């Protein structure tokens, strides 16, 4: 079962791309960090990304979601982010790399858990704030560069998905799969 990662800066449009991939019949796995933030908010933790345990909470949920995907599936699965994204996020937030995060990144790279080609959804020239996304556009560009470098340093090939209407982005991804 091919496992593909969608990644990019906050607010780049990954979720909209993921939704259209799903509507077109592709299996998808949701981003973990957004759900960790939502749960933390419901539990009274306003900004959990400032807490060192946040990164490990994200890694743990990512792993559970990855393992929940049926192994006998022949069709491609699209993951909204991966542990490599969490490594970039940990670096961006100024945290060290926890043992759990380091082991998980080493594991997914060594096992080839994800396809070596990662769909890098580029920024759209703006960022809309949400309860889970409180980053300026300028800071999102810094994160985008760090994110890109983290994937490249680990040997992944980035497939550029430029700013465009969502349907065009999804068509580009689907064409790339068939190439």
VOVEXTOR-975944 format. One line per field, with one value per residue: residue number from 0; residue in three letters; y, z, x of N, C-alpha, C in turn. Coordinates in nm, 3 decimals. Layout:
N
num = [NUM; ...]
residuo = [ALA; ...]
n_y = [Y; ...]
n_z = [Z; ...]
n_x = [X; ...]
ca_y = [Y; ...]
ca_z = [Z; ...]
ca_x = [X; ...]
c_y = [Y; ...]
c_z = [Z; ...]
c_x = [X; ...]
end
This chain:
179
num = [0; 1; 2; 3; 4; 5; 6; 7; 8; 9; 10; 11; 12; 13; 14; 15; 16; 17; 18; 19; 20; 21; 22; 23; 24; 25; 26; 27; 28; 29; 30; 31; 32; 33; 34; 35; 36; 37; 38; 39; 40; 41; 42; 43; 44; 45; 46; 47; 48; 49; 50; 51; 52; 53; 54; 55; 56; 57; 58; 59; 60; 61; 62; 63; 64; 65; 66; 67; 68; 69; 70; 71; 72; 73; 74; 75; 76; 77; 78; 79; 80; 81; 82; 83; 84; 85; 86; 87; 88; 89; 90; 91; 92; 93; 94; 95; 96; 97; 98; 99; 100; 101; 102; 103; 104; 105; 106; 107; 108; 109; 110; 111; 112; 113; 114; 115; 116; 117; 118; 119; 120; 121; 122; 123; 124; 125; 126; 127; 128; 129; 130; 131; 132; 133; 134; 135; 136; 137; 138; 139; 140; 141; 142; 143; 144; 145; 146; 147; 148; 149; 150; 151; 152; 153; 154; 155; 156; 157; 158; 159; 160; 161; 162; 163; 164; 165; 166; 167; 168; 169; 170; 171; 172; 173; 174; 175; 176; 177; 178]
residuo = [UNK; UNK; UNK; UNK; UNK; UNK; UNK; UNK; UNK; UNK; UNK; UNK; UNK; UNK; UNK; UNK; UNK; UNK; UNK; UNK; UNK; UNK; UNK; UNK; UNK; UNK; UNK; UNK; UNK; UNK; UNK; UNK; UNK; UNK; UNK; UNK; UNK; UNK; UNK; UNK; UNK; UNK; UNK; UNK; UNK; UNK; UNK; UNK; UNK; UNK; UNK; UNK; UNK; UNK; UNK; UNK; UNK; UNK; UNK; UNK; UNK; UNK; UNK; UNK; UNK; UNK; UNK; UNK; UNK; UNK; UNK; UNK; UNK; UNK; UNK; UNK; UNK; UNK; UNK; UNK; UNK; UNK; UNK; UNK; UNK; UNK; UNK; UNK; UNK; UNK; UNK; UNK; UNK; UNK; UNK; UNK; UNK; UNK; UNK; UNK; UNK; UNK; UNK; UNK; UNK; UNK; UNK; UNK; UNK; UNK; UNK; UNK; UNK; UNK; UNK; UNK; UNK; UNK; UNK; UNK; UNK; UNK; UNK; UNK; UNK; UNK; UNK; UNK; UNK; UNK; UNK; UNK; UNK; UNK; UNK; UNK; UNK; UNK; UNK; UNK; UNK; UNK; UNK; UNK; UNK; UNK; UNK; UNK; UNK; UNK; UNK; UNK; UNK; UNK; UNK; UNK; UNK; UNK; UNK; UNK; UNK; UNK; UNK; UNK; UNK; UNK; UNK; UNK; UNK; UNK; UNK; UNK; UNK; UNK; UNK; UNK; UNK; UNK; UNK]
n_y = [-0.117; 0.204; 0.483; 0.813; 1.136; 1.449; 1.770; 2.088; 2.445; 2.596; 2.669; 2.643; 2.508; 2.236; 2.076; 2.126; 2.019; 1.753; 1.691; 1.701; 1.499; 1.285; 1.297; 1.228; 0.962; 0.861; 0.718; 0.875; 1.019; 1.198; 1.506; 1.503; 1.698; 1.917; 1.799; 1.726; 1.980; 2.076; 1.900; 1.957; 2.223; 2.185; 2.068; 2.273; 2.372; 2.626; 2.697; 2.456; 2.395; 2.521; 2.360; 2.117; 1.844; 1.836; 1.774; 1.498; 1.403; 1.452; 1.287; 1.035; 1.014; 1.031; 0.791; 0.600; 0.648; 0.588; 0.314; 0.223; 0.217; -0.007; -0.275; -0.439; -0.301; -0.199; 0.039; 0.381; 0.578; 0.887; 1.090; 1.351; 1.518; 1.391; 1.207; 1.330; 1.588; 1.659; 1.657; 1.879; 2.072; 2.055; 2.148; 2.406; 2.515; 2.530; 2.324; 2.045; 1.735; 1.487; 1.160; 0.981; 1.103; 1.106; 0.827; 0.754; 0.896; 0.786; 0.521; 0.540; 0.629; 0.427; 0.198; 0.270; 0.366; 0.563; 0.678; 0.775; 1.010; 1.316; 1.512; 1.844; 2.101; 2.419; 2.752; 2.987; 3.253; 3.386; 3.357; 3.222; 3.277; 3.036; 2.853; 2.660; 2.749; 2.991; 3.170; 3.401; 3.513; 3.563; 3.420; 3.168; 3.127; 3.102; 2.864; 2.699; 2.686; 2.560; 2.321; 2.211; 2.178; 1.989; 1.757; 1.716; 1.677; 1.428; 1.268; 1.263; 1.316; 1.608; 1.679; 1.938; 2.126; 2.379; 2.704; 2.725; 2.675; 2.445; 2.210; 2.196; 2.151; 1.898; 1.746; 1.764; 1.616; 1.363; 1.307; 1.291; 1.059; 0.870; 0.890]
n_z = [0.000; -0.104; 0.074; 0.109; 0.183; 0.259; 0.289; 0.418; 0.474; 0.757; 0.689; 0.414; 0.260; 0.273; 0.404; 0.259; 0.014; 0.094; 0.164; -0.091; -0.224; -0.075; -0.138; -0.401; -0.381; -0.260; 0.014; 0.327; 0.596; 0.884; 1.007; 1.298; 1.486; 1.486; 1.598; 1.849; 1.955; 1.955; 2.141; 2.369; 2.408; 2.472; 2.714; 2.865; 2.820; 2.682; 2.495; 2.391; 2.237; 2.344; 2.540; 2.633; 2.620; 2.417; 2.155; 2.174; 2.224; 1.979; 1.810; 1.914; 1.857; 1.577; 1.518; 1.609; 1.431; 1.191; 1.222; 1.231; 0.974; 0.733; 0.642; 0.420; 0.213; -0.120; -0.248; -0.268; 0.019; 0.174; 0.392; 0.613; 0.694; 0.869; 1.095; 1.032; 0.975; 1.231; 1.354; 1.225; 1.325; 1.601; 1.604; 1.506; 1.713; 1.902; 2.072; 2.195; 2.027; 2.120; 2.271; 2.191; 1.956; 1.798; 1.772; 1.633; 1.391; 1.293; 1.264; 1.067; 0.849; 0.816; 0.775; 0.550; 0.559; 0.447; 0.112; -0.081; -0.215; -0.135; -0.113; -0.138; -0.037; -0.135; 0.008; 0.001; -0.014; 0.195; 0.533; 0.716; 1.032; 1.281; 1.560; 1.604; 1.447; 1.479; 1.356; 1.195; 0.852; 0.768; 0.958; 0.895; 0.651; 0.728; 0.872; 0.662; 0.507; 0.689; 0.726; 0.467; 0.441; 0.645; 0.548; 0.308; 0.410; 0.522; 0.306; 0.145; -0.153; -0.277; -0.409; -0.579; -0.510; -0.626; -0.537; -0.621; -0.759; -0.562; -0.694; -0.913; -0.784; -0.670; -0.900; -1.006; -0.813; -0.843; -1.109; -1.076; -0.928; -1.116; -1.295]
n_x = [0.084; 0.081; 0.198; 0.150; 0.276; 0.138; 0.252; 0.368; 0.371; 0.199; -0.139; -0.122; -0.304; -0.332; -0.527; -0.762; -0.684; -0.649; -0.915; -1.042; -0.902; -0.998; -1.274; -1.255; -1.210; -0.980; -0.799; -0.751; -0.558; -0.592; -0.438; -0.240; -0.150; -0.330; -0.557; -0.457; -0.414; -0.680; -0.803; -0.651; -0.727; -0.997; -0.959; -0.872; -0.616; -0.465; -0.257; -0.103; 0.120; 0.335; 0.422; 0.658; 0.579; 0.397; 0.494; 0.555; 0.298; 0.179; 0.335; 0.271; -0.006; 0.009; 0.143; -0.043; -0.253; -0.130; -0.081; -0.339; -0.430; -0.528; -0.321; -0.346; -0.448; -0.454; -0.473; -0.359; -0.273; -0.317; -0.141; -0.188; 0.060; 0.358; 0.581; 0.822; 0.748; 0.673; 0.919; 1.035; 0.859; 0.914; 1.177; 1.131; 0.980; 1.173; 1.231; 1.419; 1.500; 1.294; 1.338; 1.139; 1.038; 1.274; 1.322; 1.089; 1.108; 1.348; 1.258; 1.046; 1.188; 1.387; 1.226; 1.094; 0.835; 0.674; 0.618; 0.899; 0.872; 0.746; 0.459; 0.476; 0.304; 0.278; 0.287; 0.013; 0.042; -0.066; -0.193; -0.455; -0.581; -0.663; -0.809; -0.610; -0.406; -0.199; -0.012; 0.201; 0.212; 0.473; 0.624; 0.531; 0.654; 0.921; 0.897; 0.817; 1.053; 1.229; 1.095; 1.105; 1.383; 1.427; 1.296; 1.444; 1.703; 1.672; 1.656; 1.427; 1.237; 1.098; 0.786; 0.673; 0.389; 0.238; 0.094; -0.240; -0.573; -0.766; -0.861; -0.688; -0.447; -0.492; -0.529; -0.271; -0.130; -0.251; -0.179; 0.095; 0.115; 0.051; 0.253]
ca_y = [0.000; 0.327; 0.583; 0.941; 1.245; 1.587; 1.857; 2.227; 2.543; 2.615; 2.752; 2.629; 2.448; 2.089; 2.013; 2.133; 1.919; 1.622; 1.670; 1.670; 1.364; 1.193; 1.300; 1.157; 0.819; 0.822; 0.706; 0.984; 1.015; 1.336; 1.562; 1.478; 1.816; 1.995; 1.731; 1.738; 2.117; 2.087; 1.830; 2.035; 2.338; 2.135; 2.034; 2.395; 2.408; 2.723; 2.695; 2.336; 2.389; 2.574; 2.257; 2.016; 1.717; 1.849; 1.702; 1.354; 1.375; 1.448; 1.167; 0.919; 1.007; 0.998; 0.648; 0.526; 0.662; 0.514; 0.172; 0.191; 0.199; -0.149; -0.309; -0.514; -0.207; -0.178; 0.179; 0.479; 0.648; 1.018; 1.132; 1.494; 1.527; 1.271; 1.238; 1.423; 1.720; 1.684; 1.692; 2.019; 2.154; 2.056; 2.239; 2.541; 2.559; 2.543; 2.207; 1.942; 1.619; 1.388; 1.023; 0.923; 1.161; 1.057; 0.686; 0.743; 0.942; 0.681; 0.405; 0.559; 0.639; 0.295; 0.104; 0.319; 0.370; 0.653; 0.690; 0.868; 1.138; 1.385; 1.623; 1.965; 2.199; 2.552; 2.855; 3.057; 3.397; 3.438; 3.257; 3.257; 3.229; 2.946; 2.824; 2.580; 2.813; 3.130; 3.201; 3.505; 3.465; 3.568; 3.306; 3.045; 3.111; 3.046; 2.725; 2.627; 2.660; 2.461; 2.198; 2.162; 2.134; 1.868; 1.645; 1.692; 1.622; 1.286; 1.196; 1.261; 1.400; 1.690; 1.705; 2.072; 2.152; 2.526; 2.771; 2.711; 2.626; 2.313; 2.104; 2.188; 2.090; 1.756; 1.686; 1.753; 1.505; 1.238; 1.284; 1.251; 0.919; 0.788; 0.909]
ca_z = [0.000; -0.107; 0.176; 0.063; 0.279; 0.217; 0.390; 0.380; 0.581; 0.809; 0.606; 0.271; 0.191; 0.277; 0.444; 0.144; -0.082; 0.151; 0.152; -0.230; -0.250; -0.013; -0.218; -0.526; -0.355; -0.198; 0.160; 0.388; 0.740; 0.933; 1.078; 1.442; 1.569; 1.499; 1.693; 1.983; 1.998; 1.986; 2.266; 2.477; 2.432; 2.542; 2.850; 2.933; 2.789; 2.573; 2.395; 2.424; 2.160; 2.426; 2.637; 2.573; 2.597; 2.297; 2.042; 2.194; 2.207; 1.834; 1.758; 1.959; 1.778; 1.438; 1.512; 1.621; 1.306; 1.087; 1.246; 1.210; 0.831; 0.699; 0.566; 0.298; 0.116; -0.237; -0.291; -0.201; 0.135; 0.191; 0.530; 0.635; 0.775; 0.915; 1.203; 0.984; 0.997; 1.375; 1.380; 1.184; 1.421; 1.726; 1.582; 1.492; 1.846; 1.988; 2.160; 2.150; 1.971; 2.226; 2.233; 2.118; 1.822; 1.727; 1.737; 1.533; 1.263; 1.248; 1.223; 0.941; 0.742; 0.797; 0.724; 0.427; 0.590; 0.351; -0.018; -0.078; -0.274; -0.045; -0.179; -0.061; -0.074; -0.113; 0.067; -0.092; -0.006; 0.314; 0.634; 0.793; 1.170; 1.337; 1.698; 1.603; 1.361; 1.522; 1.304; 1.092; 0.721; 0.765; 1.035; 0.821; 0.548; 0.797; 0.900; 0.534; 0.470; 0.784; 0.694; 0.342; 0.471; 0.727; 0.459; 0.216; 0.486; 0.549; 0.180; 0.072; -0.272; -0.263; -0.529; -0.559; -0.539; -0.614; -0.509; -0.734; -0.710; -0.500; -0.794; -0.991; -0.698; -0.658; -1.031; -1.014; -0.726; -0.907; -1.227; -1.027; -0.886; -1.236; -1.380]
ca_x = [0.000; 0.160; 0.164; 0.201; 0.266; 0.112; 0.309; 0.388; 0.358; 0.064; -0.225; -0.092; -0.417; -0.321; -0.652; -0.854; -0.634; -0.681; -1.060; -1.076; -0.851; -1.093; -1.396; -1.223; -1.199; -0.854; -0.797; -0.675; -0.535; -0.592; -0.323; -0.249; -0.126; -0.453; -0.645; -0.397; -0.443; -0.823; -0.829; -0.589; -0.815; -1.116; -0.917; -0.830; -0.477; -0.486; -0.149; -0.025; 0.244; 0.443; 0.456; 0.748; 0.510; 0.313; 0.553; 0.535; 0.155; 0.155; 0.400; 0.194; -0.129; 0.048; 0.174; -0.169; -0.328; -0.059; -0.102; -0.481; -0.455; -0.519; -0.201; -0.375; -0.503; -0.369; -0.485; -0.275; -0.324; -0.253; -0.128; -0.170; 0.182; 0.426; 0.674; 0.926; 0.687; 0.678; 1.059; 1.050; 0.784; 0.989; 1.289; 1.077; 0.937; 1.290; 1.245; 1.511; 1.432; 1.272; 1.373; 1.026; 1.037; 1.393; 1.298; 0.983; 1.163; 1.440; 1.179; 0.975; 1.289; 1.449; 1.128; 1.030; 0.692; 0.612; 0.682; 1.012; 0.829; 0.654; 0.389; 0.501; 0.202; 0.337; 0.201; -0.076; 0.066; -0.134; -0.231; -0.576; -0.572; -0.764; -0.767; -0.487; -0.306; -0.178; 0.120; 0.198; 0.255; 0.619; 0.673; 0.499; 0.757; 1.038; 0.865; 0.818; 1.193; 1.281; 1.024; 1.163; 1.520; 1.420; 1.266; 1.556; 1.815; 1.644; 1.659; 1.301; 1.221; 0.978; 0.707; 0.618; 0.248; 0.235; -0.032; -0.332; -0.702; -0.756; -0.879; -0.564; -0.346; -0.522; -0.500; -0.125; -0.092; -0.296; -0.094; 0.226; 0.105; 0.040; 0.372]
c_y = [0.124; 0.427; 0.713; 1.048; 1.374; 1.674; 1.997; 2.316; 2.547; 2.708; 2.739; 2.568; 2.296; 2.022; 2.017; 2.032; 1.779; 1.591; 1.632; 1.534; 1.260; 1.184; 1.223; 1.009; 0.771; 0.811; 0.816; 0.961; 1.158; 1.376; 1.545; 1.607; 1.899; 1.932; 1.734; 1.877; 2.132; 2.019; 1.908; 2.157; 2.299; 2.101; 2.155; 2.436; 2.496; 2.716; 2.576; 2.326; 2.452; 2.472; 2.152; 1.883; 1.718; 1.766; 1.551; 1.315; 1.364; 1.320; 1.042; 0.904; 0.975; 0.848; 0.564; 0.531; 0.586; 0.365; 0.129; 0.170; 0.054; -0.175; -0.378; -0.426; -0.186; -0.032; 0.270; 0.541; 0.779; 1.058; 1.283; 1.506; 1.391; 1.306; 1.330; 1.567; 1.758; 1.718; 1.838; 2.112; 2.165; 2.152; 2.384; 2.599; 2.574; 2.431; 2.119; 1.828; 1.515; 1.250; 0.958; 0.974; 1.109; 0.912; 0.673; 0.789; 0.837; 0.560; 0.427; 0.572; 0.501; 0.196; 0.147; 0.324; 0.454; 0.650; 0.795; 1.002; 1.197; 1.501; 1.747; 2.076; 2.338; 2.652; 2.928; 3.208; 3.464; 3.322; 3.309; 3.196; 3.139; 2.923; 2.744; 2.646; 2.960; 3.174; 3.310; 3.445; 3.461; 3.450; 3.174; 3.020; 3.056; 2.898; 2.642; 2.591; 2.553; 2.323; 2.132; 2.105; 2.002; 1.746; 1.614; 1.629; 1.473; 1.205; 1.187; 1.354; 1.477; 1.711; 1.837; 2.079; 2.303; 2.579; 2.768; 2.675; 2.481; 2.202; 2.088; 2.121; 1.939; 1.685; 1.667; 1.633; 1.373; 1.206; 1.236; 1.104; 0.826; 0.798; 0.802]
c_z = [0.000; -0.003; 0.137; 0.168; 0.205; 0.327; 0.334; 0.500; 0.635; 0.716; 0.456; 0.192; 0.189; 0.309; 0.331; 0.038; -0.033; 0.136; 0.008; -0.271; -0.194; -0.095; -0.349; -0.503; -0.293; -0.046; 0.216; 0.539; 0.786; 1.003; 1.229; 1.524; 1.591; 1.601; 1.835; 2.039; 2.037; 2.118; 2.384; 2.511; 2.509; 2.687; 2.926; 2.912; 2.665; 2.462; 2.420; 2.349; 2.234; 2.529; 2.572; 2.543; 2.469; 2.181; 2.056; 2.183; 2.058; 1.774; 1.793; 1.878; 1.631; 1.424; 1.520; 1.491; 1.193; 1.100; 1.221; 1.063; 0.796; 0.607; 0.434; 0.187; 0.001; -0.279; -0.209; -0.083; 0.147; 0.337; 0.534; 0.742; 0.821; 1.034; 1.160; 1.000; 1.145; 1.418; 1.341; 1.281; 1.554; 1.716; 1.575; 1.628; 1.943; 2.089; 2.107; 2.090; 2.082; 2.177; 2.151; 1.974; 1.740; 1.682; 1.626; 1.395; 1.208; 1.195; 1.086; 0.823; 0.712; 0.734; 0.591; 0.443; 0.490; 0.220; -0.009; -0.142; -0.184; -0.120; -0.092; -0.113; -0.036; -0.060; -0.042; -0.090; 0.111; 0.410; 0.704; 0.932; 1.203; 1.482; 1.704; 1.523; 1.398; 1.482; 1.198; 0.959; 0.715; 0.841; 0.964; 0.709; 0.608; 0.825; 0.771; 0.492; 0.561; 0.754; 0.570; 0.367; 0.550; 0.639; 0.367; 0.289; 0.516; 0.421; 0.104; -0.049; -0.255; -0.399; -0.503; -0.601; -0.518; -0.577; -0.636; -0.676; -0.661; -0.603; -0.879; -0.910; -0.689; -0.790; -1.048; -0.931; -0.794; -1.032; -1.185; -0.984; -1.007; -1.325; -1.354]
c_x = [0.089; 0.107; 0.230; 0.178; 0.236; 0.171; 0.324; 0.366; 0.215; -0.016; -0.204; -0.207; -0.415; -0.454; -0.754; -0.813; -0.670; -0.830; -1.099; -1.020; -0.948; -1.222; -1.375; -1.193; -1.070; -0.870; -0.708; -0.663; -0.514; -0.462; -0.343; -0.238; -0.252; -0.547; -0.590; -0.425; -0.589; -0.857; -0.771; -0.675; -0.939; -1.085; -0.862; -0.686; -0.479; -0.381; -0.057; 0.107; 0.361; 0.492; 0.546; 0.679; 0.426; 0.366; 0.532; 0.388; 0.121; 0.213; 0.319; 0.066; -0.098; 0.071; 0.047; -0.249; -0.261; -0.084; -0.246; -0.515; -0.431; -0.399; -0.229; -0.433; -0.406; -0.368; -0.394; -0.349; -0.246; -0.258; -0.107; -0.061; 0.233; 0.515; 0.789; 0.876; 0.695; 0.820; 1.084; 0.978; 0.859; 1.108; 1.241; 1.038; 1.053; 1.305; 1.357; 1.430; 1.418; 1.315; 1.263; 1.023; 1.155; 1.373; 1.195; 1.032; 1.260; 1.364; 1.114; 1.071; 1.346; 1.352; 1.066; 0.879; 0.615; 0.688; 0.792; 0.983; 0.722; 0.591; 0.397; 0.409; 0.255; 0.235; 0.122; -0.057; -0.002; -0.158; -0.356; -0.564; -0.690; -0.725; -0.637; -0.375; -0.297; -0.038; 0.107; 0.244; 0.408; 0.679; 0.644; 0.600; 0.886; 1.016; 0.867; 0.961; 1.255; 1.222; 1.085; 1.303; 1.520; 1.392; 1.385; 1.674; 1.797; 1.630; 1.528; 1.308; 1.091; 0.914; 0.636; 0.472; 0.229; 0.097; -0.116; -0.468; -0.687; -0.766; -0.754; -0.454; -0.367; -0.494; -0.350; -0.075; -0.130; -0.214; 0.044; 0.226; 0.107; 0.163; 0.476]
end
